[in-house]
Amino acid sequence: MRVSVTETRVRSILTRTSGYLRNVTSHSLQPYRGCTFGNALCGMGCYVQHNRWLTRGAEWGSFLEVRSNAAEVYRRQHAAEQKWARRSRGGFSVFLSSSTDPFLPQERTFRITRSLFEAMHDMPPDALVVQTHTHLVTTYSDLYRELAKRCDLRFHISIESDRNDLPGLPPPASSVERRFEAAAALHDQGLRVFITVSPLLPIGDPPRFFERIAAVADGVVIDHFIAGDGTTDGARTLATALPRAMAERDPESVRLAYRERMVAIAMEIMPGRVGVNVAGFAGRFLPGIES
């Protein structure tokens, strides 16, 4: 698919959260509009493709709008949004990002995410959640340790399965192995890392998968497309090719009971470090199993 890349200047970059994210952070921040991972496995079931305001009629994965002045606008908005968030939400926290990936291949050219990290170094939020589907999260490791001294910084790396393929669907933007390596690299630096198994896809060897997560992360978040895509019954995702491919690999994986089975296995391996659905994204974990 041909991707149209344009640059624009925006008036606002910090969005006050609502809906799903309201219980996670006070704000979301998108360095780009659109996501070129839309043509990868993670893009197949991505709920953002149903947001007509964001896609503006274009096919998901076919466009990328680069917000070239994002860091400048963040600096300008910081004081007012910090004041509002501390008064209204109990803290100024930022989710980077909910409708794009901060480390798209185009970031190598435009460096919008890096400029935002540099701005946050000078004017930090109280908390920052960095959400990504790619090993390229390690690109800016030189900035992270200092940023972690200035705010509550945590990384969410999506690893939805121990497999790199689903029947009839494209490969992931970043292999499972490379994402595990990235998690380990960040964790070895003393940074807080959480693996987000979201959306939960069929897992070949669940005990081994969660053992690997336990070795490289502080916790895991497990989220099924049912109750996790913004609809109670997974209607948005059911309209895509993803559930059919999941069912071909494992018919049980398209049911919410599959999530509960994976949660039970994870709890045995990493008790007290397992989060589910929005509570997990917000850093709230199930209590450990008493022996």
Residue pairs with C-beta under 8 A, 6 or more apart in sequence:
1 39
1 59
1 61
1 62
2 62
3 36
3 61
3 62
3 63
3 64
4 58
4 62
4 63
4 64
5 63
5 64
5 66
5 106
6 63
6 64
6 65
6 66
7 65
7 66
7 68
7 110
8 33
8 65
8 66
8 67
8 68
9 67
9 68
9 69
10 67
10 69
10 70
10 73
11 73
12 73
12 77
13 29
13 30
13 67
13 70
13 73
13 74
13 77
14 27
14 28
14 29
14 74
14 77
14 78
14 81
14 94
15 27
15 28
15 29
15 30
16 26
16 27
16 81
16 84
16 85
17 24
17 25
17 26
17 27
17 28
17 95
19 230
20 230
20 278
21 28
21 95
21 98
23 278
23 279
23 282
24 93
24 95
24 129
24 278
24 281
24 282
25 93
25 94
25 95
25 127
25 129
26 81
26 85
26 88
26 89
26 91
26 92
26 93
26 94
27 81
27 85
27 92
27 93
27 94
27 95
27 125
28 94
28 95
28 96
28 97
28 98
28 99
29 70
29 74
29 94
29 95
29 96
29 97
29 116
30 67
30 97
30 98
30 99
30 100
31 67
31 70
31 96
31 97
31 100
31 102
31 107
31 112
31 113
31 116
32 64
32 65
32 66
32 67
32 97
32 100
32 104
32 106
32 112
33 54
33 63
33 64
33 65
33 67
33 99
33 100
34 54
34 55
34 58
34 60
34 61
34 62
34 63
34 64
34 65
34 100
35 43
35 46
35 48
35 60
35 61
35 64
35 99
35 100
35 101
35 104
36 61
36 64
36 104
36 105
36 106
37 43
37 61
37 101
37 104
37 133
37 134
37 173
38 46
38 49
38 60
38 61
38 62
39 61
39 170
40 133
40 170
40 171
40 172
40 173
41 160
41 165
41 166
41 169
41 170
41 171
41 172
41 173
42 133
42 158
42 160
42 172
42 173
43 49
43 60
43 61
44 169
44 170
44 240
44 241
44 242
44 245
45 199
45 225
45 229
45 237
45 240
45 242
45 243
46 60
47 229
47 230
47 236
47 237
48 54
48 55
48 60
48 98
48 99
48 100
49 55
49 60
49 240
50 236
50 239
51 99
54 99
55 63
64 104
64 106
66 106
66 110
66 112
67 112
68 110
68 112
70 112
70 115
70 116
71 112
71 115
71 116
71 118
71 119
72 119
74 116
74 119
74 120
74 123
75 119
75 122
75 123
78 123
81 92
82 92
82 125
82 126
85 91
85 92
85 93
85 126
86 92
86 126
91 126
91 127
92 125
92 126
92 127
93 125
93 126
93 127
93 128
93 129
93 152
94 120
94 125
94 127
94 128
94 129
95 129
95 131
96 102
96 113
96 116
96 128
96 129
96 130
96 131
97 131
98 131
101 131
101 132
101 133
101 134
101 173
102 113
102 130
102 131
102 132
102 137
103 113
103 132
103 134
103 136
103 137
103 139
104 134
105 136
107 113
107 114
107 136
107 139
108 139
113 140
114 140
114 143
117 140
117 143
117 147
118 143
120 128
120 147
120 150
120 151
121 143
121 146
121 147
121 150
124 147
124 150
124 151
125 151
126 151
126 152
127 151
127 152
127 153
127 154
128 147
128 151
128 152
128 153
128 154
129 154
129 156
129 281
130 137
130 153
130 154
130 155
130 156
131 156
131 158
131 196
132 155
132 156
132 157
132 158
133 157
133 158
133 172
133 173
133 174
133 179
134 173
134 174
134 179
134 182
135 174
135 175
135 178
135 179
135 181
135 182
136 174
136 182
137 155
137 157
137 182
137 186
138 182
138 185
138 186
141 185
141 186
141 189
144 153
144 186
144 189
144 191
145 189
145 190
145 191
147 153
148 190
148 191
148 192
153 191
153 192
154 191
154 192
154 193
154 194
154 218
154 283
155 183
155 186
155 191
155 192
155 193
155 194
156 194
156 195
156 196
156 221
156 281
157 179
157 182
157 183
157 186
157 193
157 194
157 195
157 196
157 217
158 179
158 195
158 196
158 197
158 198
159 176
159 179
159 180
159 183
159 195
159 196
159 197
159 213
160 197
160 198
160 199
160 200
160 201
161 176
161 197
161 200
161 201
161 202
161 203
161 204
161 209
162 176
162 203
162 204
162 205
162 208
162 209
162 212
163 176
163 201
163 202
163 203
163 204
163 249
164 171
164 172
164 175
164 176
165 171
166 201
166 202
166 242
166 245
166 246
166 248
166 249
167 245
167 248
167 249
168 241
168 244
168 245
168 248
169 241
169 242
169 245
174 182
180 212
180 216
183 193
183 195
183 216
183 217
184 215
184 216
186 193
187 193
187 216
187 217
187 218
192 218
193 216
193 217
193 218
194 217
194 218
194 219
194 220
194 221
194 275
194 280
195 213
195 216
195 217
195 219
195 220
195 221
196 220
196 221
196 223
196 280
196 281
197 220
197 221
197 222
197 223
197 262
198 221
198 222
198 223
198 228
199 223
199 224
199 225
199 228
199 229
199 237
199 242
200 222
200 223
200 224
200 225
200 253
200 258
200 259
200 262
201 246
201 249
201 253
202 246
202 249
202 250
202 253
203 209
203 262
206 261
206 262
206 265
206 266
207 265
207 269
210 220
210 265
210 266
210 269
210 270
211 269
213 220
213 266
213 270
214 220
214 269
214 270
214 273
218 273
219 270
219 273
219 274
219 275
219 280
219 285
220 266
220 270
220 273
220 274
220 275
220 280
221 275
221 276
221 280
221 281
222 259
222 262
222 263
222 266
222 274
222 275
222 276
222 277
222 280
223 259
223 276
223 277
223 278
223 280
223 281
224 234
224 256
224 258
224 259
224 277
225 234
225 236
225 237
225 238
225 242
225 243
226 232
226 233
226 234
226 237
226 255
226 256
226 259
227 234
227 256
227 277
228 234
228 277
229 235
229 236
229 237
230 236
234 243
237 243
243 254
246 253
246 254
247 253
247 254
250 258
252 258
252 261
259 276
263 274
263 276
263 286
266 274
267 274
267 286
267 288
267 289
268 289
271 288
271 289
272 285
272 286
272 287
272 288
273 285
274 280
274 285
274 286
275 281
275 282
275 283
275 284
275 285
275 286
276 286
279 285
